[in-house]
Every structure is written in C-alpha cells, then in structure tokens.
Amino acid sequence: MRKIAIALLALSLTAALVAPAGAVSLLNETFSYPDGSLAGNGVPAWATFSGAGTDIQIISGTANGNSQNGPDDSRGFAAQSTTAKTYYCMNLTVPAGQPASTGMSSFAFLMDATTTNFFGRCYLIPAGATNYTVGLSPGSCNAPACTPAVWPGTLNLGQMYVITISYDPVAGSSEMWVQAASELDPKITTSVFSGTAPVNAAVQKFGLREGAPPTGQTGTANWQFVIDNVGVGTSFNDACASGPVPTNNSTWGRVKTLYRN
C-alpha cells in the first residue's frame, strides 16, 4: 500500500513541478569535449566572435576562461520571439588562489544575430580577498550612465554556484537567481543600461567572454572562471535542467526521503 502511495505522490510532485505548457529547452551544454580550445566544438559549433589570443579552454569537461585573455566565444540556438522571456542557467566556480581583481568583468550573456549586442549580462565583481559577488545588467552597462545590479550576498572562491538569468525583450529587463531551486526563490531585477535600450531582441546565441571591465568602470580584471552545465530555455526549469538543485527541492529527492521513512 505504501509503494502505491509513494508512486501516486511521485506523479503528483512531477505534475506540480512540470514546466509551463510550451516551455522549450534551447541549448544544453555540458562541455564534454577533449581538452583544448572551446571554439570548434559542439553542434552547432562554438565560434570565436571577438578577440585574439588564448581561447576559452576545455579542461576536464568544463569551460575555463581568463579575463586577461581576449577571445569571446558563442554557440547558437533557435532564434527566439521578441515578446517572450529567455532564461539561461550555469554552474559557476571562481577558483581560489587567483590574482586579486579590483574591477568587474562581464563574462556570460545572451546574444542576437550580431556579435556586439549582449543581453542579460552576468558580471564578476570583487568583494574582499576571499570572496566575490555577481552582478547583472539587461544590456550594455558603461560608466557613468550605468552600474550593474549587485547580488546582495557574497560568494566564496573555490565553491560552485548555480546562476540563473532571464532576459525580457519587452520590458528590457533581466532577473538573476543564485542557488535557486525555482523561479519563486529570491532574485534581483534590473532595467538599468547604457547605450541602446535592450528591447525587442531576438536572442539566438549564448556567449562567454574573456576581457577587461566595461568602458568607464575602474579597476583591473584578473578573473579566472570555470563554467559547466549551461542550459538555455524558455522557462526557468528548462534552462536549469542540466544543473544541480538542492536535493530536498527535487521531486526525486522528496520521494527518496519518503520511501526511507
């Protein structure tokens, strides 16, 4: 009888957590490639769209970037509507022991058909000798017109975090979650930008960037970052399908706990 009850509960939990109707997974990237340059891997393939020098590197199934290098890489997916949100999700680790950065750097974002328009930009921002934090802007964010919205907590060097970001082409805004199990968890939202308003973009690529702080932002970027399990989707759940969530917030985690009891 208990097994039947567990099976029914599992079905109900699955139904409760299912993505909204019409939600689609657009890209699922686990970086399971041979060690070496990122560009040229994947279908469609990652391609360097800007910069020269040492490319983002695949090391043991992860993408490793360094803001002291120049190349920026992107990988395409189906072009999206200019009236619907797009989400991306990734595992981020900023390794311990790296040279201290005194300036911020944008390292991940969505792109349209061009190689210059970046949306839902994620930033690495200094927060002390052993910590950092992340920031967000929906489009370009050059000083003095713009400062990225900053996640209110600090993150530890050497620890992996799940970062989720949305881009809304109608409102020209973006949202960010850190270690979230669902879209209802705490987030920050911003519509602050500089330059051209980030609206009506048909996003169709995910990009990773190596490089210096945005124009006008002070400091030096020495960031080294490790990315894994990138997902892009039309819902929070679809984007984060390849990344870990806390066990007690997953359907299977709850069912296992109930079965043990």
ABEGO torsion letter per residue (X at the ends): XAAAAAAAAAAAAAAAABBBBGBBBABBBAGBBBBEBABGBEOBBBBBABEBEBBBBBBGGBBBBBAABABBBBBBBBBBBAABBBBBBBBBBBBBGBBBBABBBBABBBBBABAABBBGBBBBBBBEAABBBBBBBABBBBOAABBBBBBABBBBBGBBBBBBBBBBAAAGBBBBBBGBABAABBBBBBABBBEBBBBGBBBABBBBBBEBBBBGBBEBBABBBBBBGBBBBABAAAAAAABBBBAAABAAAAAAAAAAX
